[in-house]
Amino acid sequence: MLISFLRILFFSLLTVYTLKIIKRKFSNKYFSIGQIIQPESTDLCISGLFLTFSPPFFYSFLICNIVKSRKFEEVLIYSIITFLLLIWPSVIYPMEVLSSDIYAKRKTLYFLYFMLGLIYIFISVAAYNFYLLIWNTRLAENLQLFGFLNFYNGLNPLYQNVLANIIAAPLISVEIYIYTRIAKKLTNNT
């Protein structure tokens, strides 16, 4: 148990350090939450999103290759701890760490942090499923999506609709928010 936690902590710290290196080397392409909150910051780009979210995928995949059992649990815990290591200074000490513009919009920032946490979990689960796909270890039985779909199909249609809306509403809200930010940037530049 302790070795498992130390391994997860090591990979989480390694991910944070890797992201710092990427931010330093590719500062013009690095994606940060500030780009969504402050419209005058640099533009979002696909390569920046890839650079920012590839280390969690890579290290989640590496954890799957190292761990003998309970791979899925370790990958999930890894993604949560990594996410918490990335955001803890601005959550605990917001006045000291955040600029005054972002501090005024901290509720939006906390919502975006929540969405970032979900993205990290999604990326880690995707790496786990990619590991299963490559090594073909009973993919149909171990793929986490099938378990969710079986649970979903067993629900009453009313509850299926409620669950679908719970999943879709935050995703659509974030997409609309990002779209309006990009639209503001485009109208400010012209």
C-alpha positions as CSV (number, residue, x, y, z in Angstrom):
1,M,0.0,0.0,0.0
2,L,2.8,2.5,0.9
3,I,4.8,1.5,-2.1
4,S,1.8,2.0,-4.3
5,F,1.2,5.5,-2.8
6,L,4.9,6.4,-3.2
7,R,4.8,5.2,-6.8
8,I,1.7,7.3,-7.5
9,L,3.2,10.3,-5.7
10,F,6.5,10.0,-7.7
11,F,4.7,9.9,-11.1
12,S,2.5,12.8,-10.0
13,L,5.5,14.9,-9.1
14,L,7.2,13.9,-12.3
15,T,4.1,15.0,-14.3
16,V,4.1,18.4,-12.6
17,Y,7.8,18.8,-13.2
18,T,7.4,17.7,-16.9
19,L,4.6,20.3,-17.3
20,K,6.9,23.0,-15.9
21,I,9.6,22.0,-18.4
22,I,7.0,22.1,-21.2
23,K,5.8,25.5,-20.1
24,R,9.4,26.8,-20.0
25,K,10.4,25.3,-23.4
26,F,7.1,25.9,-25.3
27,S,5.8,29.0,-23.6
28,N,4.1,30.3,-26.7
29,K,2.1,27.0,-27.2
30,Y,1.5,26.0,-23.6
31,F,-2.2,25.8,-22.6
32,S,-3.2,27.2,-19.2
33,I,-6.5,28.0,-17.6
34,G,-5.6,31.7,-17.7
35,Q,-6.0,31.7,-21.5
36,I,-9.7,31.0,-21.0
37,I,-10.3,33.5,-18.2
38,Q,-8.3,36.4,-19.6
39,P,-9.2,37.2,-23.2
40,E,-6.1,39.2,-23.8
41,S,-3.7,36.3,-23.2
42,T,-2.3,34.2,-26.0
43,D,-4.6,32.1,-28.3
44,L,-5.5,28.5,-27.7
45,C,-4.0,26.0,-30.1
46,I,-4.4,22.3,-30.6
47,S,-0.6,21.6,-30.3
48,G,-0.7,23.5,-26.9
49,L,-3.5,21.3,-25.7
50,F,-1.6,18.2,-26.8
51,L,1.6,19.3,-25.1
52,T,-0.2,20.0,-21.9
53,F,-2.3,16.9,-21.7
54,S,0.2,14.3,-23.1
55,P,2.3,13.9,-19.9
56,P,-0.7,12.6,-17.9
57,F,-1.6,10.2,-20.7
58,F,2.0,9.0,-21.0
59,Y,2.6,8.5,-17.3
60,S,-0.8,6.8,-16.8
61,F,0.1,4.4,-19.6
62,L,3.5,3.8,-17.9
63,I,1.8,3.1,-14.6
64,C,-0.3,0.5,-16.3
65,N,2.8,-1.2,-17.6
66,I,4.6,-1.1,-14.2
67,V,1.8,-2.1,-11.9
68,K,0.9,-5.8,-11.6
69,S,-2.6,-5.5,-10.2
70,R,-5.2,-2.8,-9.5
71,K,-4.0,-0.8,-12.5
72,F,-7.3,1.1,-12.9
73,E,-7.4,2.2,-9.3
74,E,-3.7,3.4,-9.4
75,V,-4.3,5.3,-12.6
76,L,-7.4,7.0,-11.1
77,I,-5.6,8.0,-7.9
78,Y,-2.6,9.2,-10.0
79,S,-4.8,11.5,-12.0
80,I,-6.5,12.9,-8.9
81,I,-3.3,13.5,-7.0
82,T,-1.6,15.1,-10.1
83,F,-4.6,17.4,-10.5
84,L,-4.5,18.4,-6.8
85,L,-0.7,19.0,-7.0
86,L,-1.3,21.4,-9.9
87,I,-4.0,23.5,-8.4
88,W,-3.4,23.5,-4.6
89,P,-1.5,26.8,-4.4
90,S,-4.2,28.8,-6.1
91,V,-6.9,27.2,-4.0
92,I,-5.3,27.5,-0.6
93,Y,-3.5,30.9,-1.2
94,P,-5.6,32.6,-3.9
95,M,-4.7,36.2,-2.9
96,E,-1.0,35.5,-3.0
97,V,-0.8,33.4,-6.1
98,L,-3.5,34.7,-8.5
99,S,-3.4,38.1,-10.2
100,S,-6.1,40.6,-9.3
101,D,-8.0,40.0,-12.6
102,I,-8.1,36.3,-12.1
103,Y,-8.8,36.6,-8.3
104,A,-12.0,38.6,-9.2
105,K,-13.1,35.7,-11.4
106,R,-12.1,32.9,-9.0
107,K,-15.6,31.2,-9.1
108,T,-15.1,30.7,-12.8
109,L,-11.6,29.5,-12.1
110,Y,-12.8,26.9,-9.6
111,F,-15.3,25.7,-12.1
112,L,-12.6,25.4,-14.7
113,Y,-10.4,23.6,-12.1
114,F,-13.2,21.1,-11.6
115,M,-13.5,20.5,-15.4
116,L,-9.7,20.2,-15.5
117,G,-9.9,17.5,-12.9
118,L,-12.5,15.6,-15.0
119,I,-10.2,16.0,-18.0
120,Y,-7.3,14.5,-16.1
121,I,-9.4,11.6,-15.0
122,F,-10.7,11.1,-18.5
123,I,-7.1,11.1,-19.9
124,S,-5.9,8.6,-17.4
125,V,-8.9,6.3,-18.1
126,A,-8.2,6.7,-21.8
127,A,-4.5,5.6,-21.2
128,Y,-5.7,2.6,-19.2
129,N,-8.1,1.6,-22.0
130,F,-5.3,2.2,-24.5
131,Y,-3.1,-0.2,-22.5
132,L,-5.9,-2.8,-22.6
133,L,-6.2,-2.3,-26.3
134,I,-2.5,-2.8,-26.9
135,W,-2.1,-5.8,-24.7
136,N,-5.5,-7.1,-25.5
137,T,-6.1,-8.4,-22.0
138,R,-9.8,-9.3,-22.2
139,L,-10.6,-5.8,-23.6
140,A,-14.4,-6.4,-23.8
141,E,-14.5,-7.4,-20.1
142,N,-12.0,-4.9,-18.7
143,L,-13.0,-1.8,-20.7
144,Q,-14.6,0.6,-18.1
145,L,-16.9,2.0,-20.7
146,F,-18.8,-1.3,-21.1
147,G,-19.4,-1.5,-17.4
148,F,-20.9,2.0,-17.4
149,L,-23.0,1.3,-20.5
150,N,-24.4,-1.9,-18.8
151,F,-25.3,0.1,-15.7
152,Y,-26.8,2.8,-17.9
153,N,-28.9,0.3,-19.9
154,G,-30.3,-1.2,-16.7
155,L,-31.6,2.2,-15.5
156,N,-35.2,3.4,-15.9
157,P,-35.4,5.8,-19.0
158,L,-36.2,8.7,-16.7
159,Y,-32.9,8.2,-14.8
160,Q,-31.1,7.6,-18.1
161,N,-32.2,11.1,-19.2
162,V,-31.2,12.7,-15.9
163,L,-27.7,11.0,-16.0
164,A,-27.2,12.0,-19.7
165,N,-28.1,15.6,-18.8
166,I,-25.7,15.6,-15.8
167,I,-22.9,14.5,-18.1
168,A,-23.9,16.8,-21.0
169,A,-24.7,20.1,-19.2
170,P,-21.1,20.8,-17.9
171,L,-19.5,19.8,-21.2
172,I,-21.9,22.0,-23.2
173,S,-21.4,24.9,-20.8
174,V,-17.6,24.7,-21.1
175,E,-17.8,24.5,-24.9
176,I,-20.1,27.6,-25.0
177,Y,-17.8,29.4,-22.5
178,I,-14.7,28.7,-24.6
179,Y,-16.5,29.6,-27.8
180,T,-17.6,33.0,-26.4
181,R,-14.0,33.7,-25.2
182,I,-12.6,32.8,-28.6
183,A,-15.3,35.0,-30.2
184,K,-14.4,37.9,-27.9
185,K,-10.7,37.5,-28.8
186,L,-11.5,37.5,-32.5
187,T,-13.7,40.6,-32.2
188,N,-11.1,42.4,-30.1
189,N,-8.4,41.7,-32.6
190,T,-10.3,43.1,-35.6
